[in-house]
Amino acid sequence: MVKDSSESFVELISYAKINLYLDVLSKRSDGYHDILGLFQTISLHDTLMVKICEEGFVLKSNVELPEDNTLRKSYEIFKEQTNKNFGLEILLEKRIPMGSGLGGGSSNAAVLLKYLGKIFNVSSENLREIAIKVGSDVPFFLYGGTAIVRGKGEIVEKVEDISGYSVDLLFPNVHSSTKEMYDSLTIEMYKKGPNNLTELHKAYLERDYETIRKLSYNVFEEVFLKKHPYIKERVETFGRDAILKMMTGSGSTFFALYPSDRGDYSFVGGV
C-alpha cells in the first residue's frame, strides 16, 4: 500500500506474515534449504516514510538496525541492477519485532522495491529478480496475501486469499536466528509434514477447522522449544480456546488462530 503523505515523502505500509505451514524438504548444494510453506500476511505492520533525493542513503528508525539491514541492501541492489542514480531518505517506524519470524525485514525490503519499481518503471519480473538477491522471503512480500512458497522462498504461487480469520501473537522476547535454526535441523527432520497445502488452503476457505489442525505444521517449533524449554508454559497458557496454536517461521513468535475478528491482527489480502 502506498499513499502520498506530503509533497516530498510517501508512506509505505509493510505488513507482517505468519506461516500457516512450513516444512523443510532438503538442503541444497548452494547451502540454502528447499522449503514448502503456506504464507499469510496479517495487519501488524511497520511504516516507512520514503523520499527520493539526489544522492546518499539515510535511514532513521525508532529501533537500532544492523548496518547491513534489508532496506540498505534493497537500495544498493536496485541501483546496481537498474543502473539508476538516486539517493534515499527513509524514516522507519518498527512495530514488527526483529528476530520474531514475522518477516519484518523482508517486508520492509519488498515494499521499498515495489515503490522504486513503480517510480523507475521496472518490470515485475526484474523486480522479482532483485527481490531474490535481497533475501529469500522478499519475493513473497511483493505479492502478500496468501501464497504457497517453494524453493528457498523464491517460487511464489499466489492462491485465493484467505479471509475472515484473525490471530493473537505471543512474542517471548527471544531473538531467534534463522541461520542457527536451519543449522539445528538434521536430515531426519526433513519432509516430516503432511505436505498437502492444497487441502490445507481449501480447509481455510471452507472453515474446516478439524482439517486445519490436522494439516498444519512447522518443522522449527519442536527445535525452538527444545532450545528454549522455559517458554513451553507460556505457550500452553496462550490462546487456550483458539482453533490452532503454532509457531511462525523459525521463531520466536507463536500465533493463536481465531475464526473471526477476536484476535488482535486480521488476515490481509495481497495484490
C-alpha positions in Angstrom: 0.0 0.0 0.0 1.4 3.4 -1.0 -0.2 6.8 -0.3 1.0 10.3 -0.5 1.7 11.9 2.9 3.4 15.1 1.8 4.9 16.8 -1.2 8.2 15.0 -0.7 7.6 11.8 1.3 5.4 8.8 0.6 4.1 6.4 3.3 4.6 2.7 2.7 2.7 0.1 4.8 4.8 -3.0 5.4 2.8 -6.0 6.7 4.0 -8.9 8.8 3.4 -12.5 7.8 2.7 -15.8 9.6 3.4 -19.3 8.3 0.3 -21.4 8.3 2.6 -24.2 7.2 6.4 -24.6 7.0 8.4 -27.7 6.2 12.0 -28.1 5.1 12.4 -30.6 2.3 16.2 -30.8 1.8 19.4 -28.9 1.9 20.6 -27.5 -1.4 24.1 -27.6 -2.9 24.3 -23.8 -2.5 23.8 -24.0 1.3 20.2 -22.9 1.3 17.2 -25.2 2.0 14.2 -26.1 -0.1 11.1 -25.3 1.8 7.3 -25.8 1.4 5.1 -23.2 3.0 1.7 -21.5 3.1 2.4 -17.9 3.9 -0.2 -15.3 5.0 0.1 -11.5 5.6 -1.5 -10.0 8.7 -2.4 -6.5 9.7 0.5 -6.0 12.1 2.8 -3.6 10.1 5.7 -1.2 10.0 5.5 2.2 8.4 8.1 3.6 6.1 8.3 7.3 5.1 10.4 7.5 1.9 11.8 10.4 0.0 13.9 10.1 -3.2 16.8 12.6 -3.3 19.8 13.3 -5.5 22.3 11.1 -3.7 23.1 9.2 -0.5 21.2 6.8 1.8 19.9 8.0 5.1 17.8 5.6 7.4 16.3 6.7 10.7 14.3 4.3 12.9 12.7 4.0 16.3 14.8 0.9 16.8 18.5 0.1 16.3 19.1 -1.6 13.0 22.1 -3.6 11.8 24.4 -1.8 9.3 23.6 -4.4 6.6 19.8 -4.0 7.0 17.4 -5.1 4.2 16.5 -1.5 3.3 20.1 -0.5 2.6 20.6 -3.8 0.8 17.5 -3.3 -1.4 18.6 0.2 -2.3 22.1 -0.9 -3.3 21.0 -3.9 -5.3 18.2 -2.0 -7.0 20.7 0.7 -8.1 23.2 -1.9 -9.3 20.7 -3.9 -11.3 18.9 -1.0 -12.9 21.8 1.5 -13.4 19.7 4.2 -11.8 21.4 7.0 -9.9 19.5 8.4 -6.9 19.5 8.8 -3.2 17.0 7.8 -0.5 15.9 9.1 2.9 13.8 6.7 4.9 12.1 7.1 8.3 11.1 3.7 9.6 8.7 3.0 12.4 9.1 -0.6 13.5 6.2 -2.4 15.1 7.1 -5.9 13.9 9.6 -7.4 16.4 13.0 -8.2 15.0 14.0 -11.9 15.0 10.4 -12.9 15.5 9.7 -15.0 12.5 7.2 -12.4 11.3 9.2 -11.3 8.3 9.5 -7.6 9.1 12.9 -7.0 7.4 11.8 -8.9 4.3 8.5 -7.0 4.2 10.3 -3.6 4.5 12.6 -4.6 1.6 9.7 -5.7 -0.6 7.5 -2.5 -0.1 10.5 -0.3 -0.9 11.4 -2.3 -4.0 7.7 -2.1 -5.2 7.8 1.6 -4.7 11.1 2.1 -6.5 9.9 -0.3 -9.3 6.8 2.0 -9.8 8.9 5.2 -9.8 11.5 3.9 -12.2 9.2 1.8 -14.3 10.9 -1.6 -13.6 9.1 -4.7 -14.8 7.6 -7.1 -12.3 9.9 -9.9 -13.4 13.0 -7.7 -13.0 11.8 -6.6 -9.6 11.3 -10.2 -8.6 14.9 -11.0 -9.6 16.1 -8.1 -7.5 14.0 -9.3 -4.5 15.5 -12.8 -4.7 19.0 -11.2 -4.4 17.9 -9.3 -1.3 16.5 -12.2 0.7 14.6 -15.5 0.5 11.3 -14.2 1.9 11.3 -10.9 0.0 9.6 -12.3 -3.2 6.5 -13.4 -1.2 6.1 -9.9 0.1 5.9 -8.5 -3.4 2.5 -10.2 -3.6 1.3 -10.6 0.0 -2.0 -12.1 1.0 -2.0 -15.9 0.8 0.6 -17.9 -1.2 2.2 -21.3 -1.5 6.0 -20.8 -1.3 8.6 -23.3 -2.5 12.3 -23.5 -3.4 14.4 -21.3 -1.0 11.5 -18.9 -0.9 11.8 -17.5 -4.5 9.0 -19.7 -6.0 5.7 -18.0 -5.0 2.3 -19.4 -6.2 -0.4 -16.8 -5.4 -3.6 -18.6 -4.4 -7.1 -17.3 -3.4 -6.7 -15.0 -0.4 -7.9 -16.4 2.9 -10.1 -14.0 4.9 -12.3 -13.9 8.0 -9.6 -15.0 10.4 -7.5 -13.2 13.0 -4.6 -14.0 15.3 -3.2 -13.1 18.6 0.6 -13.2 18.8 2.9 -14.3 21.6 6.4 -12.9 21.2 8.5 -14.3 24.0 11.2 -11.6 23.7 13.7 -14.0 22.3 15.6 -13.2 19.1 15.6 -16.4 17.0 18.5 -16.6 14.5 17.2 -18.1 11.2 20.6 -19.4 10.4 21.0 -21.1 13.7 17.6 -22.7 13.5 18.3 -24.1 10.0 21.7 -25.4 11.2 19.9 -27.2 14.0 17.9 -29.3 11.6 19.1 -32.9 10.8 18.3 -34.8 7.7 15.8 -36.9 9.7 13.7 -33.8 10.2 13.2 -33.1 6.5 9.8 -33.8 4.8 8.0 -34.7 8.1 4.9 -32.6 7.5 1.7 -33.7 5.9 2.7 -31.7 2.7 -0.8 -31.3 1.5 -1.1 -27.5 1.1 -3.9 -27.6 -1.5 -6.2 -29.3 1.1 -5.0 -27.1 3.9 -5.7 -24.0 1.8 -9.2 -25.4 0.9 -9.8 -26.1 4.6 -9.2 -22.5 5.5 -11.5 -21.3 2.7 -14.3 -23.8 3.8 -13.6 -23.1 7.5 -12.9 -26.8 8.2 -11.1 -26.4 11.5 -10.5 -30.1 12.1 -8.6 -30.3 8.8 -6.7 -27.1 9.6 -5.5 -28.6 12.8 -4.7 -31.9 11.1 -2.6 -30.5 8.2 -0.9 -27.5 9.9 2.8 -27.9 10.6 6.0 -26.1 11.4 9.3 -28.1 11.4 11.0 -25.5 13.6 8.6 -25.5 16.5 9.9 -28.5 18.3 13.5 -27.5 17.7 12.8 -24.0 19.1 11.1 -25.3 22.2 14.0 -27.7 22.9 16.3 -24.7 22.8 14.1 -22.6 25.0 12.1 -25.0 27.2 11.1 -22.3 29.7 8.8 -20.8 27.0 6.6 -24.0 26.9 4.5 -22.9 29.9 3.7 -19.6 28.3 2.8 -21.3 25.0 0.5 -23.7 26.9 -1.5 -21.0 28.6 -1.6 -18.8 25.4 -4.7 -18.9 23.2 -6.4 -21.8 25.1 -9.7 -21.7 23.1 -8.1 -20.9 19.7 -8.6 -23.1 16.6 -4.9 -23.6 16.4 -1.7 -22.5 18.1 1.6 -22.7 16.2 5.0 -21.1 15.9 5.6 -18.9 12.8 8.8 -19.0 10.7 11.9 -20.2 12.6 10.6 -18.4 15.7 10.2 -17.0 18.1 6.6 -15.8 17.7 3.6 -18.1 18.3 0.2 -17.3 16.9 -3.3 -18.3 18.1 -5.8 -18.5 15.3 -9.5 -17.4 15.6 -12.3 -17.7 13.0 -13.4 -14.1 13.5 -12.0 -10.7 14.4 -11.4 -11.7 18.0 -7.6 -11.7 17.6 -5.6 -8.5 17.6 -4.5 -8.9 13.9 -6.6 -9.8 10.9 -5.6 -11.6 7.7 -4.7 -9.1 5.0 -5.2 -9.7 1.2 -2.5 -9.3 -1.3 -2.1 -7.7 -4.8 
